[in-house]
Amino acid sequence: MSILEKAQSHYKGLLNGDLRPISIPEWDTEAFIKPSLSLQRLGEIMECANGGNPAEAMALTVIYRLVDAEGKPLFRKSDKMELLKSVSPDVITNIVTEINALDPSSEDVEGN
């Protein structure tokens, strides 16, 4: 098995990992957090955050990471403007904070 195949296998395992539940009482919803994102989507979120648009980065995080029990996305990218304009920023912030709290820190990733 080549190194690329090993890397792809590892990533597939991450994507197929356990969904983590998240309660969103303001929406009367139980949702799930996808365990990982593609580098392309992560880059898109980081580009927004580093480009001075943290609100858009948070909306994309919700769009890309929240799924139902079957792993189907709760939102589509076309919902981004509605999330930005018509949804409580406090709720979006709480969701993103919980997603970030469940992700490993850079120290965890580095093994420190």
C-alpha positions in Angstrom: 0.0 0.0 0.0 1.4 3.4 -1.0 1.7 6.3 1.4 -1.1 8.1 -0.5 -3.3 5.1 -0.1 -2.5 4.9 3.6 -3.3 8.6 3.9 -6.6 8.2 2.0 -7.6 5.2 4.2 -6.9 7.2 7.4 -9.0 10.1 6.1 -11.8 7.8 5.1 -11.8 6.4 8.7 -12.0 9.9 10.1 -15.0 10.8 7.8 -16.8 7.6 8.8 -16.1 8.2 12.5 -18.8 8.5 15.1 -21.2 11.5 14.8 -21.2 13.5 18.0 -24.6 14.7 19.3 -25.3 18.3 19.9 -28.4 19.7 21.5 -29.8 23.0 20.1 -32.6 23.9 22.5 -33.4 27.2 20.8 -34.2 25.3 17.7 -35.8 22.4 19.5 -33.3 20.2 17.7 -30.9 17.4 18.3 -28.3 17.4 15.6 -24.9 15.8 15.1 -21.4 17.0 14.4 -19.4 15.5 11.5 -16.1 14.3 12.9 -14.0 15.8 10.1 -14.0 18.0 7.0 -12.1 17.9 3.7 -9.1 20.1 3.4 -10.9 22.1 0.7 -13.8 23.0 3.1 -11.5 23.6 6.0 -9.5 26.0 3.8 -12.6 27.8 2.8 -13.5 28.4 6.5 -10.0 29.5 7.3 -9.9 31.8 4.4 -13.0 33.6 5.7 -11.7 33.7 9.2 -8.3 35.0 8.2 -9.8 37.4 5.7 -11.7 39.3 8.4 -15.0 37.6 8.0 -15.5 35.5 11.1 -19.3 35.5 10.7 -19.1 33.8 7.3 -16.6 31.3 8.7 -19.0 30.4 11.5 -21.9 30.0 9.1 -19.8 27.7 6.9 -18.8 25.7 10.0 -22.4 25.1 10.8 -23.2 24.3 7.2 -20.4 21.8 6.8 -20.4 20.2 10.2 -24.1 19.9 11.3 -25.8 16.7 10.1 -28.8 14.6 11.0 -28.7 11.1 12.6 -28.1 9.6 9.1 -25.2 12.0 8.4 -27.2 14.1 5.9 -26.4 17.8 6.1 -28.9 20.0 7.9 -27.9 23.0 5.7 -26.7 23.7 2.2 -24.2 26.3 1.2 -27.0 28.2 -0.4 -28.4 28.7 3.2 -25.4 30.8 4.2 -26.9 34.2 3.7 -30.0 33.2 5.6 -27.9 32.0 8.5 -25.9 35.2 8.4 -29.0 37.5 8.2 -31.9 35.7 9.8 -30.6 33.4 12.6 -29.5 34.3 16.1 -25.8 35.0 16.1 -25.7 33.8 19.7 -27.0 30.4 18.7 -24.6 30.1 15.8 -21.8 31.1 18.2 -22.8 28.5 20.7 -22.9 25.8 18.1 -19.5 26.7 16.7 -18.1 26.9 20.2 -19.3 23.4 21.0 -17.9 22.1 17.7 -14.5 23.7 18.4 -14.6 22.3 22.0 -15.0 18.8 20.6 -12.2 19.1 18.1 -8.7 18.2 19.3 -6.4 21.1 20.1 -3.2 21.6 18.2 -1.4 20.3 21.3 -3.5 17.1 21.2 -2.7 16.7 17.5 1.1 17.3 18.1 1.0 14.8 21.0 2.0 17.2 23.7 
